[in-house]
Amino acid sequence: MRVSQTRRSNTGQKTRSTRGAGGGGQFQIPNGRSAKHRPEISGPVAVGSIDAIVALQAVEEPSDQRRQAVETGDRILDLLDQLKIGVLSGQVRAVDLNRLKKTIERQLSVEDDPGLNDILKQIDLRARVELAKLKDTAA
């Protein structure tokens, strides 16, 4: 689409006539107080580029971040339960450990709580130790 001519919108300009319901006089505020001058409200302004729209869509609300953090936390707890069952049964799977390690790495990159980061790092370390044990027994 090609735009060959642009025009300014006149939506914000005064276009009312001074007709009144009464005898044609102007409206006056009672008690002799003068009205403060208020600028007219202009019409909506178009967004400049598609980049601005994409950037606005990429902004996450705090509720979305919290929901994602809760989902990731639930996923980590499920993976830890699988690991616990594997340790108790003597059948720890490398796939579960790798999945746990990757999930924790992703969460560490977005989390800014130092206490939670410390716990996640401890879990990550334990997963790496268990992976090293599996590699040693497989070799």
MARMI-324868 format. One line per field, with one value per atom (N, C-alpha, C): residue number from 0; x, y, z. Coordinates in Angstrom, 3 decimals. Layout:
<pts>
i [NUM_...]
u [X_...]
v [Y_...]
w [Z_...]
</pts>
This chain:
<pts>
i [0_0_0_1_1_1_2_2_2_3_3_3_4_4_4_5_5_5_6_6_6_7_7_7_8_8_8_9_9_9_10_10_10_11_11_11_12_12_12_13_13_13_14_14_14_15_15_15_16_16_16_17_17_17_18_18_18_19_19_19_20_20_20_21_21_21_22_22_22_23_23_23_24_24_24_25_25_25_26_26_26_27_27_27_28_28_28_29_29_29_30_30_30_31_31_31_32_32_32_33_33_33_34_34_34_35_35_35_36_36_36_37_37_37_38_38_38_39_39_39_40_40_40_41_41_41_42_42_42_43_43_43_44_44_44_45_45_45_46_46_46_47_47_47_48_48_48_49_49_49_50_50_50_51_51_51_52_52_52_53_53_53_54_54_54_55_55_55_56_56_56_57_57_57_58_58_58_59_59_59_60_60_60_61_61_61_62_62_62_63_63_63_64_64_64_65_65_65_66_66_66_67_67_67_68_68_68_69_69_69_70_70_70_71_71_71_72_72_72_73_73_73_74_74_74_75_75_75_76_76_76_77_77_77_78_78_78_79_79_79_80_80_80_81_81_81_82_82_82_83_83_83_84_84_84_85_85_85_86_86_86_87_87_87_88_88_88_89_89_89_90_90_90_91_91_91_92_92_92_93_93_93_94_94_94_95_95_95_96_96_96_97_97_97_98_98_98_99_99_99_100_100_100_101_101_101_102_102_102_103_103_103_104_104_104_105_105_105_106_106_106_107_107_107_108_108_108_109_109_109_110_110_110_111_111_111_112_112_112_113_113_113_114_114_114_115_115_115_116_116_116_117_117_117_118_118_118_119_119_119_120_120_120_121_121_121_122_122_122_123_123_123_124_124_124_125_125_125_126_126_126_127_127_127_128_128_128_129_129_129_130_130_130_131_131_131_132_132_132_133_133_133_134_134_134_135_135_135_136_136_136_137_137_137_138_138_138]
u [0.844_0.000_0.891_0.556_1.355_0.507_1.062_0.377_0.963_0.117_0.632_0.400_-0.567_-0.856_-1.285_-0.838_-1.260_-2.011_-2.996_-3.769_-3.780_-3.891_-4.025_-5.496_-5.726_-7.094_-7.554_-8.786_-9.332_-10.185_-10.056_-10.902_-10.707_-9.515_-9.231_-9.587_-9.986_-10.269_-11.717_-11.965_-13.314_-14.134_-15.281_-16.148_-17.586_-17.815_-19.170_-19.643_-20.900_-21.471_-21.892_-22.159_-22.473_-23.975_-24.706_-26.143_-26.382_-27.290_-27.636_-29.113_-29.517_-30.927_-31.705_-31.012_-31.674_-31.716_-31.591_-31.733_-30.513_-29.633_-28.505_-27.278_-27.332_-26.166_-25.231_-24.040_-23.084_-23.331_-22.921_-23.037_-22.064_-22.506_-21.643_-21.702_-20.565_-20.487_-21.052_-21.927_-22.497_-21.426_-21.737_-20.869_-19.722_-19.733_-18.734_-17.350_-17.192_-15.867_-15.623_-14.411_-14.096_-13.607_-13.952_-13.540_-12.090_-11.346_-9.949_-9.928_-8.961_-8.827_-8.352_-9.072_-8.744_-8.412_-7.260_-6.961_-7.931_-8.256_-9.130_-8.437_-9.206_-8.658_-8.570_-7.429_-7.270_-7.689_-7.855_-8.253_-7.114_-7.372_-6.342_-5.192_-4.011_-2.819_-2.424_-2.119_-1.734_-0.330_-0.107_1.219_2.142_3.382_4.321_4.794_5.059_5.618_5.169_5.378_5.032_5.911_7.140_8.039_7.438_6.775_6.156_5.037_4.255_3.167_3.727_4.748_5.364_5.967_6.593_7.185_6.115_4.980_3.896_3.324_3.251_2.738_3.707_4.997_5.998_6.067_5.511_5.548_4.623_5.195_4.407_3.917_2.721_2.186_2.707_2.766_3.248_2.469_1.173_0.379_0.821_1.222_1.723_3.049_3.922_5.217_5.014_4.114_3.847_3.281_2.355_1.753_2.816_3.719_4.783_5.742_6.037_6.929_6.306_5.004_4.315_4.319_4.065_4.081_5.467_6.510_7.878_8.199_7.764_7.976_7.301_6.067_5.363_6.101_6.610_7.355_8.619_9.327_10.549_10.211_9.123_8.727_8.357_7.668_7.339_8.612_9.569_10.827_11.609_11.556_12.220_11.544_10.222_9.518_9.952_10.081_10.554_11.962_12.797_14.171_14.190_13.340_13.253_12.845_11.855_11.418_12.539_13.265_14.389_15.505_15.808_16.860_16.437_15.188_14.700_14.616_14.299_14.194_15.525_16.515_17.820_17.846_16.907_16.819_16.711_17.740_17.763_18.015_17.166_17.318_18.008_18.939_19.671_18.739_17.699_16.736_16.056_15.640_14.990_15.952_17.206_18.198_18.487_18.612_18.852_17.669_16.462_15.265_15.213_15.537_15.560_16.617_17.785_18.884_18.513_17.917_17.537_16.428_15.457_14.369_14.897_15.822_16.406_17.249_18.007_18.822_17.943_16.799_15.882_15.313_14.961_14.392_15.431_16.680_17.744_17.968_17.755_17.984_16.924_15.738_14.677_14.391_14.855_14.541_15.499_14.967_15.807_15.798_15.185_15.163_16.414_17.329_18.581_18.365_17.368_17.097_16.656_15.755_15.274_16.389_17.192_18.321_19.290_19.518_20.414_19.871_18.577_17.955_18.035_17.738_17.797_19.217_20.218_21.612_21.984_21.471_21.738_21.107_19.885_19.219_19.976_20.423_21.190_22.487_23.158_24.398_24.126_23.061_22.717_22.408_21.709_21.398_22.682_23.632_24.913_25.717_25.684_26.388_25.786_24.464_23.801_24.097_24.158_24.520_25.941_26.855_28.268_28.336_27.550_27.519_27.041_26.002_25.476_26.502_27.241_28.254_29.389_29.767_30.839_30.429_29.185_28.738_28.509_28.185_27.961_29.269_30.346_31.625_32.378]
v [-1.167_0.000_1.233_2.167_3.376_4.581_5.403_6.612_7.775_8.448_9.533_10.907_11.016_12.313_12.113_13.006_12.917_14.177_14.031_15.166_15.143_16.297_16.385_16.248_15.651_15.488_16.760_17.147_18.341_17.992_16.803_16.365_17.178_17.662_18.385_19.859_20.367_21.795_22.085_23.318_23.740_23.926_23.268_23.449_23.691_23.828_24.041_25.473_25.579_26.919_27.341_28.589_29.084_29.153_28.195_28.142_27.576_28.110_27.600_27.314_26.597_26.285_27.507_28.416_29.615_30.704_31.908_33.072_33.380_32.434_32.681_33.168_33.313_33.750_32.582_32.893_31.848_31.320_30.113_29.492_30.151_30.454_31.045_30.210_30.115_29.360_30.228_29.658_30.448_30.850_31.740_32.247_33.089_33.480_34.379_33.766_32.456_31.846_31.714_32.012_31.901_30.487_30.019_28.673_28.687_27.672_27.559_27.091_27.580_27.188_25.741_24.928_23.526_23.248_22.606_22.300_21.245_21.362_20.390_19.041_17.991_16.649_16.296_15.811_15.457_14.008_13.649_12.293_11.308_10.038_9.020_9.198_8.835_8.952_7.556_7.418_6.121_5.739_4.443_3.961_4.091_4.519_4.833_3.656_2.526_1.421_0.079_-0.919_-2.279_-2.740_-2.196_-2.555_-2.162_-1.028_-0.579_-1.520_-1.986_-2.915_-4.235_-4.750_-5.999_-5.851_-4.720_-4.489_-4.439_-3.837_-3.782_-5.171_-6.008_-7.354_-8.216_-7.912_-8.708_-8.384_-7.257_-6.880_-7.800_-8.447_-9.349_-8.635_-8.942_-8.375_-9.177_-8.559_-9.281_-10.560_-10.558_-11.767_-12.897_-12.560_-13.576_-14.140_-13.267_-13.721_-14.630_-14.268_-15.087_-16.448_-16.442_-17.701_-18.610_-18.040_-18.832_-19.369_-18.563_-19.009_-20.162_-20.084_-21.162_-22.439_-22.309_-23.482_-24.124_-23.300_-23.822_-24.488_-23.888_-24.486_-25.833_-25.931_-27.220_-28.259_-27.828_-28.737_-29.240_-28.339_-28.736_-29.717_-29.465_-30.383_-31.761_-31.798_-33.084_-33.837_-33.113_-33.749_-34.236_-33.487_-33.937_-35.185_-35.272_-36.482_-37.686_-37.499_-38.582_-38.995_-38.028_-38.319_-39.081_-38.680_-39.367_-40.824_-41.056_-42.436_-43.220_-42.586_-43.240_-43.596_-42.696_-42.965_-44.105_-44.101_-45.147_-46.512_-46.516_-47.790_-48.212_-47.321_-47.638_-47.496_-46.788_-46.631_-45.155_-44.404_-42.987_-42.897_-42.114_-41.986_-40.672_-40.732_-39.538_-38.535_-39.015_-38.134_-37.225_-37.801_-37.012_-35.980_-36.386_-35.463_-34.314_-34.624_-33.570_-32.615_-33.160_-32.318_-31.393_-31.928_-31.126_-30.020_-30.392_-29.428_-28.282_-28.606_-27.580_-26.679_-27.257_-26.460_-25.477_-25.941_-25.070_-23.973_-24.299_-23.285_-22.180_-22.564_-21.565_-20.671_-21.279_-20.508_-19.591_-20.049_-19.205_-17.953_-18.073_-16.918_-15.841_-16.177_-15.179_-14.804_-15.579_-15.344_-14.324_-13.422_-12.410_-12.493_-13.530_-13.719_-14.506_-13.901_-14.584_-15.873_-15.910_-17.123_-18.274_-17.980_-19.014_-19.453_-18.497_-18.846_-19.785_-19.571_-20.436_-21.863_-22.001_-23.331_-23.999_-23.231_-23.788_-24.230_-23.476_-23.860_-25.141_-25.313_-26.542_-27.753_-27.585_-28.676_-28.980_-27.939_-28.111_-28.875_-28.526_-29.220_-30.704_-30.993_-32.393_-33.158_-32.531_-33.175_-33.452_-32.532_-32.742_-33.877_-33.963_-35.044_-36.394_-36.478_-37.737_-38.092_-37.086_-37.365_-37.887_-37.318_-37.788_-39.228_-39.565_-40.941_-41.913_-41.486_-42.351_-42.568_-41.531_-41.646_-42.565_-42.463_-43.322_-44.792_-45.101_-46.488_-47.036_-46.160_-46.605_-46.868_-46.262_-46.395_-47.637]
w [0.000_0.000_0.000_-0.810_-0.922_-0.512_0.330_0.773_0.012_-0.748_-1.572_-0.952_-0.056_0.526_1.970_2.834_4.229_4.615_5.475_5.952_7.470_8.045_9.501_9.847_10.985_11.460_12.156_11.931_12.564_13.776_14.286_15.386_16.645_16.880_18.103_18.043_16.901_16.773_17.151_17.612_17.960_16.689_16.610_15.454_15.878_17.169_17.659_17.389_17.163_17.070_18.474_18.661_19.998_20.218_19.663_19.899_21.284_21.976_23.287_23.343_24.359_24.514_24.980_25.650_26.177_25.143_25.591_24.730_23.887_23.578_22.708_23.445_24.769_25.530_25.818_26.317_26.644_28.048_28.277_29.601_30.554_31.754_32.766_34.026_34.691_35.935_37.055_37.906_38.994_40.012_40.906_41.968_41.421_40.208_39.664_39.477_39.633_39.422_37.934_37.510_36.097_35.791_34.631_34.222_33.793_34.208_33.778_32.329_31.604_30.203_30.131_29.417_29.273_27.820_27.556_26.154_25.625_24.377_23.741_23.630_23.691_23.575_22.098_21.692_20.285_20.069_18.836_18.482_18.690_18.463_18.653_17.663_18.111_17.288_16.818_15.563_15.012_15.471_15.654_16.042_14.840_15.119_14.055_13.239_13.869_13.101_13.655_12.880_13.288_14.443_14.536_15.636_16.983_17.025_18.271_18.682_17.733_18.032_18.540_17.886_18.315_19.707_19.973_21.289_22.369_22.072_23.044_23.321_22.309_22.504_23.300_23.222_23.916_25.396_25.814_27.227_28.006_29.014_29.826_31.065_31.448_32.672_33.857_35.032_36.215_36.499_36.205_36.447_35.519_34.275_33.351_33.835_34.323_34.837_36.033_36.914_38.100_37.688_36.738_36.282_35.674_34.872_34.261_35.310_36.328_37.389_38.173_38.423_39.132_38.285_36.991_36.102_36.071_35.997_35.984_37.310_38.411_39.724_39.843_39.341_39.355_38.513_37.366_36.490_37.189_37.874_38.587_39.704_40.440_41.514_40.965_39.820_39.192_38.796_38.220_37.818_39.040_40.130_41.362_41.933_41.819_42.251_41.420_40.106_39.242_39.627_39.948_40.358_41.682_42.609_43.901_43.708_42.877_42.597_41.934_41.030_40.367_41.337_42.268_43.256_44.175_44.622_45.533_44.850_43.572_42.853_42.240_42.263_41.681_40.172_39.617_38.164_37.777_38.069_37.695_36.196_35.512_34.065_33.725_32.800_32.370_31.698_31.041_30.370_31.397_32.538_33.585_34.167_34.358_34.912_33.950_32.678_31.675_31.579_31.619_31.562_32.784_33.967_35.180_35.089_34.608_34.477_33.525_32.393_31.411_31.939_32.638_33.204_34.240_35.069_36.094_35.454_34.416_33.733_33.152_32.564_32.008_33.108_34.233_35.329_35.959_36.038_36.599_35.757_34.448_33.574_33.740_34.236_34.382_35.831_36.769_38.180_38.786_39.615_40.245_41.772_42.322_43.773_44.185_44.975_45.323_46.115_47.003_47.782_46.897_45.975_45.060_44.114_43.652_42.780_43.482_44.773_45.535_45.587_45.828_45.867_44.500_43.447_42.093_41.737_42.173_41.908_42.644_43.855_44.603_43.917_43.425_42.697_41.414_40.714_39.480_39.758_40.840_41.207_41.467_42.191_42.483_41.193_40.270_38.989_38.215_38.237_37.542_38.176_39.517_40.210_39.824_39.815_39.435_37.981_37.095_35.685_35.588_36.373_36.361_36.866_37.871_38.384_37.290_36.575_35.507_34.402_34.061_33.011_33.454_34.736_35.251_35.253_35.612_35.654_34.248_33.290_31.918_31.198_31.624_30.937_31.324]
</pts>
